Every structure is written in C-alpha cells, then in structure tokens.
Amino acid sequence: MPDELGEKVLALIAAAAKTGAIGDGKVFVTPLQEAIRIRTGERGESAL
C-alpha cells in the first residue's frame, strides 16, 4: 500500500482481527522492493 495509507490500514486490520484472546496474531510491516504484474509486465505502483 502507499506509505500515506499505512497507519490507517494497520489500524483497520488490528481492529477487525482483535478478539482480546491469545492467538489474535501479529501484523508484520516490511518494505516492498518491487511489484511486477506477470501478465502485462507492469512494474511498481501500476502493477498493484
């Protein structure tokens, strides 16, 4: 996702997944180096 949406998306995921019980899980945020749409060869944001 674009950086400017990061915090909002993370908050939505956490709110939807939280039950308060052990096993709710974790969210890992890592940088994306490159995206390639196999069918068209598009790269970067246009591939998303």
SETORBA-16372 format. One record per residue: residue number from 1; x, y, z of N, C-alpha, C, CB in turn. Coordinates in Angstrom, 2 decimals. Glycine has a CB too. Layout:
% SETORBA-16372
NUM	X	Y	Z	X	Y	Z	X	Y	Z	X	Y	Z
...
END
This chain:
% SETORBA-16372
1	0.83	-1.17	0.00	0.00	0.00	0.00	0.88	1.23	0.00	-0.95	0.00	1.19
2	0.39	2.33	-0.47	1.18	3.56	-0.40	1.45	3.93	1.06	0.45	4.71	-1.12
3	2.62	4.51	1.31	3.00	4.87	2.68	1.96	5.70	3.40	4.30	5.62	2.67
4	1.32	6.61	2.67	0.36	7.51	3.34	-0.88	6.80	3.85	-0.05	8.60	2.38
5	-1.14	5.59	3.40	-2.29	4.81	3.90	-1.90	3.83	4.99	-2.94	4.05	2.76
6	-0.62	3.68	5.25	-0.12	2.65	6.16	-0.78	2.62	7.52	1.31	2.83	6.35
7	-0.76	3.72	8.23	-1.30	3.73	9.59	-2.80	3.44	9.62	-1.04	5.08	10.25
8	-3.54	3.99	8.66	-4.98	3.76	8.61	-5.29	2.28	8.35	-5.63	4.64	7.53
9	-4.59	1.69	7.40	-4.82	0.28	7.06	-4.44	-0.62	8.23	-4.01	-0.11	5.81
10	-3.32	-0.33	8.88	-2.91	-1.13	10.03	-3.94	-1.05	11.15	-1.54	-0.68	10.54
11	-4.47	0.14	11.41	-5.48	0.30	12.46	-6.75	-0.49	12.11	-5.83	1.79	12.65
12	-7.14	-0.48	10.84	-8.33	-1.23	10.42	-8.13	-2.73	10.56	-8.69	-0.90	8.98
13	-6.96	-3.22	10.15	-6.66	-4.65	10.28	-6.67	-5.06	11.75	-5.30	-4.98	9.64
14	-6.00	-4.29	12.58	-5.93	-4.61	14.01	-7.31	-4.61	14.65	-5.01	-3.62	14.73
15	-8.13	-3.63	14.31	-9.48	-3.55	14.88	-10.34	-4.74	14.44	-10.16	-2.24	14.48
16	-10.21	-5.13	13.19	-11.03	-6.24	12.67	-10.58	-7.58	13.24	-10.97	-6.28	11.15
17	-9.28	-7.73	13.52	-8.75	-9.02	13.95	-8.76	-9.22	15.46	-7.35	-9.18	13.44
18	-8.88	-8.14	16.22	-8.73	-8.23	17.68	-9.94	-8.87	18.35	-8.50	-6.85	18.26
19	-9.65	-9.94	19.09	-10.68	-10.56	19.93	-10.34	-10.40	21.40	-10.83	-12.04	19.57
20	-9.06	-10.08	21.68	-8.61	-9.97	23.06	-8.11	-11.29	23.61	-9.72	-9.45	23.92
21	-8.20	-12.34	22.81	-7.76	-13.67	23.25	-6.36	-13.97	22.72	-8.76	-14.75	22.77
22	-5.68	-14.87	23.41	-4.39	-15.34	22.93	-4.59	-15.92	21.54	-3.76	-16.39	23.91
23	-3.68	-15.60	20.65	-3.78	-16.11	19.29	-4.38	-15.12	18.29	-4.60	-17.36	19.29
24	-4.62	-13.89	18.73	-5.13	-12.87	17.81	-4.19	-12.66	16.63	-5.36	-11.55	18.54
25	-2.91	-12.89	16.84	-1.95	-12.81	15.76	-1.11	-11.55	15.79	-2.66	-12.89	14.45
26	-0.34	-11.38	14.73	0.56	-10.25	14.59	0.47	-9.75	13.16	2.03	-10.64	14.96
27	0.85	-8.51	12.95	0.95	-7.93	11.61	2.40	-7.48	11.46	-0.07	-6.73	11.40
28	3.02	-7.91	10.39	4.39	-7.51	10.11	4.38	-6.53	8.95	5.29	-8.75	9.79
29	5.09	-5.44	9.09	5.17	-4.42	8.05	6.59	-4.42	7.52	4.76	-3.00	8.59
30	6.72	-4.67	6.23	8.04	-4.69	5.61	8.00	-3.86	4.33	8.49	-6.14	5.30
31	9.12	-3.31	3.94	9.13	-2.54	2.69	9.03	-3.46	1.49	10.41	-1.68	2.60
32	8.35	-3.00	0.50	8.21	-3.75	-0.75	9.25	-3.22	-1.72	6.76	-3.64	-1.34
33	10.10	-4.08	-2.21	11.16	-3.65	-3.11	10.65	-3.43	-4.53	12.27	-4.67	-3.11
34	9.79	-4.31	-5.00	9.31	-4.22	-6.37	8.05	-5.06	-6.52	10.40	-4.68	-7.38
35	7.16	-4.64	-7.39	5.97	-5.41	-7.74	5.95	-5.55	-9.26	4.64	-4.73	-7.21
36	5.65	-6.75	-9.73	5.58	-7.00	-11.17	4.30	-7.76	-11.47	6.84	-7.79	-11.67
37	3.49	-7.22	-12.36	2.30	-7.93	-12.81	2.76	-8.86	-13.93	1.16	-6.94	-13.29
38	2.70	-10.14	-13.70	3.23	-11.13	-14.63	2.58	-11.02	-16.00	3.04	-12.54	-14.06
39	1.26	-10.90	-16.04	0.52	-10.91	-17.31	0.95	-9.79	-18.24	-0.96	-10.80	-17.04
40	1.16	-8.57	-17.70	1.43	-7.41	-18.54	2.87	-6.91	-18.48	0.51	-6.31	-18.17
41	3.61	-7.34	-17.47	4.97	-6.85	-17.29	5.05	-5.50	-16.60	5.64	-6.76	-18.59
42	3.90	-4.95	-16.19	3.90	-3.68	-15.48	4.69	-3.80	-14.20	2.46	-3.21	-15.19
43	5.34	-2.70	-13.82	6.14	-2.68	-12.59	5.73	-1.52	-11.71	7.63	-2.59	-12.92
44	6.08	-1.63	-10.44	5.82	-0.55	-9.49	4.34	-0.42	-9.15	6.33	0.76	-10.04
45	3.91	0.80	-8.83	2.53	1.01	-8.39	1.51	0.61	-9.45	2.31	2.46	-8.01
46	1.86	0.75	-10.73	0.91	0.38	-11.78	0.64	-1.13	-11.79	1.43	0.83	-13.15
47	1.53	-1.92	-11.21	1.34	-3.36	-11.14	0.38	-3.75	-10.02	2.67	-4.06	-10.95
48	0.12	-2.82	-9.12	-0.76	-3.13	-7.99	-2.19	-2.93	-8.40	-0.42	-2.26	-6.78
END
